[in-house]
């Protein structure tokens, strides 16, 4: 069957499945009272948000005894938020049970999300088959300021234990966050800049766990204290793991050690707050693979960051709220071989500044309905360079971006909402361009180099509807045209990258990448029968990708064509089409014991082809899963199986990836003790088993999949103590 027909067939089947699922699920009866989900607030997708209640100073009188936590609030994957775009939320409790040291691996089992799985210390989220410079990773609304988008061996400097709540926008988020969010956003939302004063004036929390597969140990601690209008925050974490086990042995060169801390404080007043925080992240992690293990290849990373954030709930002069963010980041990592002698193969240096200002206007009554909206501006400046033992890989580059955007939401009827947004951005990219022969083979042995400056003006626009259907179902339909400017790395990089075993060549003539995305979704977030389903199609023009040429290189361009160590890749462009669907369901079947038992299921796929009919590289496979759970106000028990199908849709010079079965189980207990000495202690203990079948798991997204297995059977014990 021709690929175009096959793609259309998959879209039709996805749409039919989606509509059928909604028709079936919408027939669910009245909700069981005890199954209602919590009021999780998701702020990442849109700047149009309800103002929170004013912050309260700590009470001088003893606080009333808090009720025991409602465990019906935790453990389930469907959040109660309703947005114009598809979102995924992981709570701190869910992250606590995860043995993963990276956000990518922690999120990888959710529908529509995969991970690069390059190393235990470096695994970036992949959203709907998109990663790298198309997925923005941020903390509290500000970019992480790392170089993880540049290459899969580079880590994201956020530890899951310190991440707080993680919000994922599955789909374009360019309108609010810029070019590098054309595929989505992963936002770690924590309290490093406090926004309120804790109950009773102080909060103390510790969390951590142990893993058997790698002899892993990790822990974190948080302290917050406030009085009057001032509140301070301090947190720290540490993580250590050895080489992890795989079926039949050990995956060598996979150990890691990381640690970090943050200090912050805020001035909190009746109508807002303003705060400042400093944070540090250090990590040393090893890279698996035959050659990498032989040379004990590893990366030593350090990042320091200053951030500031504030909010003023004006509620006057036509303004509801003004918010600002500012960040300044210094980043460095060394790629090191320590056998037979220690050699720093390359060093990456980056300095990043970012600022964003948003002003939300007061609701306006119009002839069509109530209009709520916000305008904003964003600026960033980044200096990046990379050099090593084999010369300069990326001459110093500078990227300066300035953008403005507008979001408006119109309540057309009681059941129907409309949102429209637009953004215009200017990106100035300066660097050194290299001119290579058309076949990317010598002669000449050294490409010509010259200073270069490119200016790009990406423009994006979106529109969407939310409609309340019967039985608590909310339908969403969105259309977006979004554009992305090429990154400095894609334009100017040249030379060997030992950790990925590639010789990479940038293209200074790349043009703006555009995407037209259409999506339909249905969500029922409350009741005994809950679901979140989406189907989408994205048409990319001038899609930028790493094209493997088939040539081999060694440490310099003169060796290309005759070398043996590194695969040559060239940043190229071609039109592409992405088609996919995501389904997540949960059904509380019946009350039992002190709670309720239920079943859940999930399915996702993405099919991506270029205009010439070939496959886009490194796509995740079809995945189908399901399980059973029990939950009450103290206990949570889950057992689920995720089957990944064989991935036969691969690019030139790649290989097929076999399927696998991932069986996981979890049991945890949470309780609040009696209120005493001004505190209400909350304790959680649990155990989680992963890959209980000890299956051979290879990730089709990973560039290391043919020589690296994912971890085998693992048992994690975890716990937390919170005093508030």
C-alpha positions in Angstrom: 0.0 0.0 0.0 1.4 3.5 -0.8 2.6 5.4 2.3 0.2 8.3 1.6 -2.8 5.9 1.6 -1.5 4.2 4.7 -1.2 7.5 6.5 -4.7 8.5 5.6 -6.0 5.1 6.6 -4.4 5.5 10.0 -5.9 9.0 10.5 -9.4 7.6 9.6 -9.0 4.7 12.0 -7.8 7.0 14.7 -10.7 9.4 14.2 -13.2 6.5 14.2 -11.7 5.0 17.3 -11.8 8.4 19.0 -15.4 9.1 18.2 -16.4 5.6 19.1 -14.6 5.8 22.5 -16.4 9.1 23.2 -19.8 7.7 22.3 -19.2 4.7 24.6 -17.6 6.6 27.5 -20.1 9.4 27.5 -22.8 6.9 28.5 -21.3 6.5 31.9 -23.8 6.9 34.7 -23.6 9.2 37.7 -20.3 9.4 39.4 -19.4 7.5 42.5 -19.1 10.2 45.2 -15.8 9.1 46.5 -14.0 9.2 43.1 -13.8 12.9 42.6 -10.4 14.2 41.6 -8.5 17.2 43.2 -8.4 20.7 42.0 -5.0 20.6 40.4 -4.2 24.0 38.9 -2.4 23.8 35.5 -1.0 27.2 34.5 1.4 26.3 31.6 -0.8 26.4 28.5 -2.3 29.9 28.7 -1.6 33.2 30.5 -5.3 33.7 30.9 -5.9 32.3 34.4 -8.1 32.9 37.4 -6.3 34.9 40.2 -5.5 32.9 43.2 -6.8 33.8 46.7 -4.7 36.4 48.5 -1.8 35.0 50.5 -2.4 34.7 54.2 0.0 35.4 57.0 0.5 32.6 59.5 -2.2 32.5 62.2 -1.1 33.3 65.7 -3.6 30.9 67.2 -3.1 27.1 66.9 -4.5 25.7 63.6 -7.5 23.3 63.6 -6.6 19.7 63.1 -6.4 19.0 59.4 -8.4 16.0 58.1 -6.7 12.9 56.8 -5.6 13.3 53.2 -8.1 12.0 50.7 -6.2 9.3 48.7 -8.9 9.5 46.1 -7.1 12.6 45.0 -3.8 10.9 44.2 -2.4 8.2 41.9 -4.6 8.6 38.9 -3.3 10.0 35.6 -6.1 12.1 34.3 -6.0 15.6 35.8 -9.3 17.6 36.2 -8.1 20.7 34.3 -9.7 21.6 31.0 -7.5 23.4 28.4 -7.6 24.2 24.7 -4.6 22.0 24.2 -3.8 18.5 25.4 -2.0 18.4 28.7 -0.4 15.8 31.0 0.2 16.4 34.7 2.5 14.4 37.1 2.1 15.3 40.8 5.0 15.3 43.3 3.5 12.1 44.8 3.7 10.3 41.4 7.2 11.5 40.8 8.2 10.2 44.3 7.4 6.6 43.3 9.5 6.9 40.1 13.0 5.5 40.2 14.0 7.7 37.2 16.7 10.3 37.5 15.4 12.3 34.5 12.2 13.9 33.6 12.2 12.1 30.2 12.2 8.6 31.8 9.7 9.7 34.5 7.2 10.8 31.9 7.9 8.2 29.2 5.0 5.8 29.9 2.3 8.5 29.5 0.3 8.5 26.2 1.9 10.8 23.7 5.2 11.0 25.5 8.4 9.0 25.1 12.1 9.6 26.1 15.4 9.7 24.3 16.9 7.2 26.9 20.5 7.9 25.9 21.8 7.3 29.4 20.4 7.1 32.9 21.6 10.7 33.5 20.5 12.0 30.1 17.0 11.3 28.9 14.9 14.1 27.4 11.1 14.0 26.9 9.8 13.3 23.4 6.3 14.7 22.7 4.4 13.2 19.8 7.6 12.1 18.1 9.2 15.6 18.5 12.2 16.4 20.7 15.4 18.5 20.7 14.8 22.1 19.6 11.1 21.5 19.3 10.4 20.7 22.9 11.0 23.4 25.5 12.0 22.3 29.0 11.4 24.9 31.7 11.2 25.4 35.4 8.6 27.7 36.8 8.0 29.2 33.3 11.7 29.9 32.5 13.8 27.8 30.1 16.3 25.5 31.9 19.2 27.2 30.1 21.0 23.9 29.3 22.1 22.3 26.0 20.0 19.2 26.2 18.2 20.1 23.0 21.5 20.1 21.1 22.2 16.4 21.6 20.6 13.4 23.3 23.7 12.8 25.6 23.2 16.2 27.3 21.2 16.2 30.5 18.3 18.4 31.6 19.4 19.9 35.0 16.1 19.2 36.8 15.9 16.2 39.2 12.4 14.6 39.5 12.6 14.8 43.3 13.0 18.6 43.1 10.7 19.2 40.1 7.4 19.6 42.0 4.4 19.3 39.8 5.3 18.6 36.1 3.0 19.9 33.4 3.3 18.8 29.8 1.7 20.5 26.8 1.3 17.8 24.2 1.4 19.9 21.0 2.5 23.4 19.9 3.1 25.9 22.7 4.9 28.4 20.6 2.3 31.2 21.1 3.3 31.7 24.7 6.9 30.4 24.9 8.5 30.9 21.5 10.1 29.1 18.6 11.6 26.3 20.5 8.2 25.1 21.8 6.8 24.2 18.4 6.4 20.6 19.6 5.4 21.1 23.2 6.5 22.2 26.7 7.5 20.4 29.8 7.2 22.7 32.8 8.5 21.8 36.3 6.4 23.9 38.8 7.9 24.1 42.3 8.0 26.6 45.1 11.6 27.7 44.8 10.2 31.2 44.6 7.4 31.0 47.3 4.1 32.5 46.4 2.4 32.1 49.8 3.3 31.8 53.4 3.0 28.2 54.6 0.3 27.1 57.1 1.5 27.6 60.6 4.5 29.6 59.2 6.7 26.6 58.5 6.8 23.6 56.2 9.4 20.7 56.4 9.5 17.8 53.9 11.9 15.0 53.2 11.5 12.4 50.5 13.7 9.7 48.9 14.1 6.0 48.1 16.2 3.1 47.1 16.4 1.0 43.9 17.7 -2.5 43.5 18.5 -2.5 39.8 21.4 -0.1 40.2 21.9 0.1 43.9 20.4 3.6 43.6 19.9 6.0 46.5 18.3 9.4 46.4 16.8 11.9 48.7 15.6 15.5 49.0 14.6 17.9 51.6 12.5 21.1 51.6 12.2 23.8 54.3 9.9 26.9 54.0 9.4 29.4 56.8 7.5 32.7 56.8 6.4 35.5 59.1 4.6 38.8 58.4 5.1 39.4 54.7 8.3 37.4 54.2 8.9 33.8 53.3 12.0 31.8 52.6 12.6 28.5 50.8 15.5 26.1 50.8 15.8 22.7 49.2 18.5 20.2 48.4 18.7 16.8 46.7 21.3 14.1 46.1 21.2 11.0 43.9 23.7 8.2 43.3 23.4 5.0 41.3 25.8 2.3 40.0 25.6 0.4 36.7 22.1 -0.9 36.2 21.2 -4.5 35.7 19.7 -6.0 32.5 18.4 -9.4 31.7 21.4 -11.7 31.9 24.0 -9.2 33.1 24.9 -5.5 33.7 24.8 -2.6 31.3 28.2 -1.2 32.0 29.1 2.5 32.2 25.6 3.6 33.4 26.4 5.0 36.8 25.7 8.5 37.9 26.0 11.0 40.8 24.1 14.3 41.0 23.3 16.8 43.6 21.9 20.3 43.9 20.3 22.9 46.1 18.2 26.1 45.9 17.7 29.1 48.2 14.9 31.6 47.6 12.7 34.1 49.2 9.6 36.3 48.5 7.8 39.3 49.8 4.2 38.3 49.9 1.4 40.9 50.2 -2.4 40.9 49.9 -2.5 41.2 46.1 0.6 39.4 45.0 4.3 38.5 45.6 7.8 39.2 44.3 10.7 36.8 44.9 14.2 35.8 44.0 16.0 32.4 44.0 19.4 30.9 43.4 20.0 27.3 42.4 22.9 25.0 41.6 23.0 21.6 39.9 25.9 19.2 39.5 26.0 15.9 37.8 28.5 13.3 36.7 26.9 10.6 34.6 28.3 7.8 32.4 27.4 7.0 28.8 26.6 3.4 27.8 27.6 1.8 24.5 30.5 -0.4 23.3 33.0 2.3 22.5 31.8 4.7 25.2 32.2 2.0 27.9 35.6 1.0 26.6 36.8 4.6 27.2 34.7 5.2 30.3 33.1 8.1 28.5 31.2 10.4 30.9 29.9 13.9 31.3 30.6 16.4 34.1 27.9 19.1 34.3 27.5 22.2 36.4 24.8 24.8 36.2 24.1 27.9 38.4 20.9 29.9 38.0 19.3 33.1 39.3 15.6 33.5 38.8 13.0 36.1 39.8 9.3 36.1 39.6 6.4 38.2 40.7 2.7 38.8 40.4 0.5 41.8 41.2 -3.3 41.3 41.2 -4.2 44.8 40.2 -8.0 44.5 39.7 -8.1 48.1 38.5 -7.2 50.4 35.6 -8.5 47.7 33.3 -5.9 45.2 34.5 -6.6 42.0 36.4 -3.0 40.7 36.9 0.5 41.6 35.9 3.2 38.8 36.1 6.9 38.8 35.3 9.7 36.3 35.1 13.5 36.7 34.8 16.3 34.2 34.7 20.1 34.3 34.3 21.9 30.9 33.8 25.6 29.8 33.5 26.0 26.3 32.2 29.1 24.1 31.5 29.8 20.5 30.8 32.8 18.5 29.9 32.7 15.3 27.9 35.5 13.1 29.3 37.2 9.9 28.3 39.1 8.4 31.3 40.6 5.3 29.6 43.5 4.9 28.9 44.2 8.4 30.1 41.8 11.2 31.1 41.0 13.5 28.1 38.4 16.2 27.8 37.0 15.5 24.4 34.8 18.6 24.3 33.5 21.4 26.5 30.1 23.2 26.1 29.6 26.7 27.6 26.4 28.6 27.6 25.1 31.8 29.2 21.4 32.5 29.0 19.2 35.4 30.0 15.4 35.4 29.7 12.6 37.7 30.7 8.8 37.6 30.2 6.1 40.0 31.1 2.3 39.3 30.9 -0.6 41.6 31.6 -4.0 40.1 31.9 -6.9 42.5 31.4 -10.1 42.5 33.4 -13.1 40.6 31.9 -15.0 42.6 29.3 -18.6 42.1 28.5 -19.2 42.1 24.8 -22.2 41.5 22.5 -20.8 37.9 22.0 -20.0 37.1 25.6 -17.4 37.8 28.3 -13.9 38.4 26.9 -10.8 37.6 29.0 -7.3 37.8 27.7 -3.6 38.8 28.2 -0.8 40.4 26.3 2.8 39.6 26.8 6.4 40.2 25.7 9.4 37.8 25.9 13.1 38.4 25.5 16.0 36.1 25.6 19.8 36.2 24.9 22.0 33.2 24.7 25.8 32.8 24.2 26.9 29.2 23.2 30.2 27.7 22.2 31.8 24.2 22.1 35.4 23.2 21.6 37.5 20.1 22.4 40.6 18.1 21.8 39.8 17.9 18.1 39.3 21.6 17.7 36.3 24.0 17.7 33.0 22.3 17.2 30.9 25.4 17.5 32.5 28.8 17.3 31.0 31.4 19.7 27.3 32.1 18.8 24.8 34.6 20.0 21.0 34.3 19.7 18.9 37.3 20.6 15.1 36.9 20.6 12.3 39.4 21.1 8.6 38.6 20.8 5.1 39.8 21.6 1.9 37.8 21.9 -1.8 38.1 22.6 -4.2 35.6 24.1 -8.0 36.1 24.2 -10.8 33.8 25.4 -14.4 34.5 24.7 -17.3 32.8 26.6 -19.7 32.6 23.8 -22.4 30.6 25.7 -22.6 28.9 29.0 -21.2 25.8 27.3 -19.0 27.2 24.5 -15.6 28.9 24.9 -13.4 30.3 22.1 -9.7 31.1 22.3 -7.5 32.9 19.8 -3.8 33.8 20.1 -1.1 35.3 18.0 2.6 35.8 18.3 5.4 37.5 16.3 9.0 37.0 17.1 12.4 38.3 15.9 15.4 36.0 16.2 18.9 37.3 15.4 21.5 34.5 15.2 25.2 35.2 14.9 28.0 32.7 14.4 30.6 31.3 12.0 29.3 29.5 8.9 31.2 26.7 7.2 31.0 25.9 3.5 31.3 22.2 2.7 31.4 20.5 -0.7 28.0 19.4 -2.0 28.7 15.7 -1.3 30.1 16.6 2.2 33.3 14.7 1.4 36.8 16.2 1.0 38.6 17.8 -0.8 39.1 20.4 0.5 40.1 19.0 3.9 39.1 22.1 5.8 35.9 23.9 4.9 35.9 27.6 4.4 34.6 29.7 7.3 33.2 33.1 7.6 31.2 35.2 10.1 27.5 35.0 9.5 24.3 36.6 10.8 20.8 35.4 10.2 17.5 37.1 11.1 14.3 35.2 11.3 10.8 36.5 12.0 8.6 33.5 13.0 4.8 34.2 13.1 2.3 32.0 14.8 -1.5 32.0 15.2 -4.0 29.6 16.8 -7.7 29.2 17.4 -9.7 26.7 19.4 -13.1 25.9 20.9 -14.1 24.1 24.1 -17.6 22.8 24.3 -19.3 21.2 27.3 -21.1 18.0 26.2 -23.5 16.0 28.4 -22.3 13.7 31.2 -19.3 16.0 32.0 -17.5 15.5 28.7 -15.6 18.5 27.3 -14.8 18.6 23.5 -11.9 20.6 22.1 -11.1 21.5 18.6 -7.9 23.5 17.8 -6.0 24.7 14.8 -2.6 26.3 14.8 -0.1 27.7 12.4 3.3 27.9 14.2 6.8 28.7 13.1 10.3 27.9 14.4 13.6 29.7 13.7 16.6 27.4 13.2 18.8 27.1 16.2 22.5 28.3 16.1 23.6 24.6 16.5 21.6 23.6 13.4 23.1 26.5 11.5 26.7 26.5 12.5 27.8 23.2 14.2 30.7 21.3 12.7 32.8 18.4 13.9 32.9 15.2 15.9 30.6 14.4 18.8 32.1 11.5 20.6 29.3 10.7 23.0 26.8 10.3 20.2 29.4 8.8 17.8 28.5 11.3 15.1 30.2 13.9 12.9 27.7 16.7 12.7 27.5 19.4 10.0 25.3 22.4 10.3 23.6 24.2 7.4 23.8 28.0 7.5 21.1 28.2 4.8 18.3 26.7 6.8 15.0 28.5 6.6 12.1 28.9 9.0 10.3 25.7 9.9 6.5 25.9 9.8 3.7 23.6 11.1 0.0 23.5 10.6 -1.6 21.4 13.4 -5.2 20.3 13.6 -6.5 18.5 16.7 -9.7 17.2 18.1 -10.1 15.9 21.7 -12.6 14.8 24.3 -12.1 14.7 28.0 -14.2 13.6 31.0 -12.1 14.5 34.1 -14.6 13.7 36.9 -16.9 10.8 37.8 -16.4 7.1 37.9 -15.6 6.9 34.2 -12.8 9.3 33.1 -11.0 9.6 29.8 -8.8 11.9 27.8 -8.6 11.2 24.1 -7.0 13.1 21.2 -6.3 12.8 17.5 -4.1 15.2 15.6 -2.4 15.8 12.3 0.5 18.2 11.7 1.9 19.3 8.3 5.5 20.5 8.5 7.1 22.7 5.9 10.9 22.7 5.9 11.1 20.3 8.8 14.7 20.4 10.1 16.3 17.0 10.9 19.6 15.2 11.3 20.1 13.4 8.0 22.5 10.4 8.1 24.6 10.5 4.9 26.0 7.0 5.2 29.6 8.3 5.3 31.9 7.6 8.1 34.4 10.1 9.7 37.0 10.1 12.4 38.0 13.3 14.2 38.2 15.8 11.3 36.4 16.5 8.0 39.5 15.3 6.1 38.7 11.8 7.3 35.1 11.7 6.1 34.5 9.0 3.6 37.5 7.0 4.8 37.0 7.1 8.5 35.5 4.3 10.6 34.4 5.8 14.0 31.6 8.3 13.5 28.5 8.5 11.5 28.3 11.7 9.4 25.0 13.6 9.8 24.0 16.9 8.0 21.2 19.2 9.2 18.7 19.1 6.4 15.1 20.2 5.6 12.1 18.5 4.0 8.3 18.6 4.3 6.8 16.1 6.7 3.5 14.9 8.0 2.8 13.7 11.5 -0.4 11.8 12.4 -1.3 10.4 15.8 -3.7 9.6 18.5 -3.7 9.2 22.3 -6.2 7.5 24.6 -6.2 7.3 28.4 -9.1 5.9 30.3 -9.9 5.1 34.0 -13.0 3.4 35.4 -13.9 3.1 39.1 -15.7 -0.2 38.8 -17.1 -0.6 42.3 -16.6 0.1 46.0 -14.7 -2.5 47.9 -13.2 -2.6 51.4 -12.7 1.0 52.3 -12.3 2.4 48.8 -12.9 1.6 45.2 -11.2 -0.7 42.6 -11.0 0.1 39.0 -9.4 -0.5 35.6 -7.4 1.7 33.3 -6.2 1.6 29.7 -4.1 3.6 27.3 -3.0 3.7 23.6 -0.9 6.0 21.6 0.9 6.2 18.2 2.5 8.6 15.9 3.2 8.0 12.2 5.6 10.5 10.6 6.7 10.5 7.0 8.6 12.9 4.7 7.3 14.2 1.5 9.4 11.7 -0.4 7.7 8.8 1.4 10.6 7.9 3.7 10.2 7.8 7.5 11.1 10.6 9.9 13.9 9.2 12.1 13.5 7.9 15.7 9.8 7.6 16.1 8.2 5.9 19.1 6.2 2.7 18.4 2.5 2.0 18.8 1.8 1.3 22.5 -1.2 -0.4 24.2 -1.6 -0.9 27.9 -4.0 -1.5 30.7 -4.2 -2.4 34.4 -6.2 -2.5 37.6 -6.0 -0.4 40.7 -7.4 0.0 44.2 -7.5 3.3 46.2 -8.9 4.6 49.4 -7.9 7.6 51.6 -4.8 5.8 52.7 -3.9 3.0 50.2 -3.0 3.0 46.6 -2.3 -0.2 44.7 -1.7 -0.5 40.9 -0.8 -3.2 38.4 -0.4 -2.3 34.8 1.1 -3.8 31.6 2.3 -1.6 28.7 3.0 -3.4 25.4 5.1 -1.6 22.8 4.7 -3.0 19.3 7.6 -3.7 17.0 8.8 -0.5 15.3 9.3 -1.1 11.6 9.0 2.6 10.5 12.6 3.7 10.5 14.8 6.0 8.5 17.8 5.2 6.3 20.8 3.7 8.0 18.6 2.8 11.0 17.2 -0.6 12.0 13.9 -2.0 13.2 13.2 -2.2 16.9 11.6 -5.2 18.6 8.5 -4.8 20.8 8.5 -5.4 24.5 6.2 -5.9 27.5 6.6 -3.6 30.5 4.9 -4.8 33.6 4.8 -2.5 36.6 3.2 -2.6 40.1 3.0 -0.2 43.0 1.7 -0.2 46.5 1.8 2.9 48.8 0.3 4.1 52.1 -0.3 7.7 53.0 -1.6 9.0 56.4 -1.8 12.2 58.4 -1.1 11.9 62.1 -2.8 13.9 64.9 -2.1 17.6 65.0 0.6 18.3 67.6 3.1 21.0 68.4 1.6 23.1 65.7 2.2 20.5 62.9 0.2 17.9 61.1 2.7 15.2 60.0 1.9 13.4 56.7 3.7 10.2 56.0 3.9 8.2 52.7 5.7 4.9 52.3 5.6 2.6 49.3 7.1 0.1 47.0 7.2 0.0 43.2 8.3 -2.8 40.9 9.3 -2.0 37.3 9.9 -4.4 34.4 8.7 -7.3 36.5 8.9 -9.6 33.5 12.6 -8.7 33.2 12.0 -8.2 29.5 14.6 -7.0 26.9 13.5 -3.4 26.3 15.0 -1.4 23.5 13.8 2.2 22.8 13.3 3.0 19.1 13.8 6.7 19.9 17.3 6.1 21.3 20.4 6.4 19.2 21.9 3.7 21.5 19.1 1.2 21.1 21.0 -1.4 19.2 23.8 -1.7 21.8 22.0 -0.6 25.0 19.2 -2.3 26.8 16.9 -0.4 29.2 17.0 -1.5 32.9 15.8 -5.0 33.9 13.7 -5.9 36.9 13.8 -3.3 39.5 12.2 -2.8 43.0 12.1 0.7 44.5 11.2 1.5 48.1 10.2 5.1 48.6 8.8 7.4 51.3 8.2 11.0 52.4 7.5 12.9 55.6 5.8 16.3 55.5 5.3 18.6 58.5 3.0 21.5 58.0 
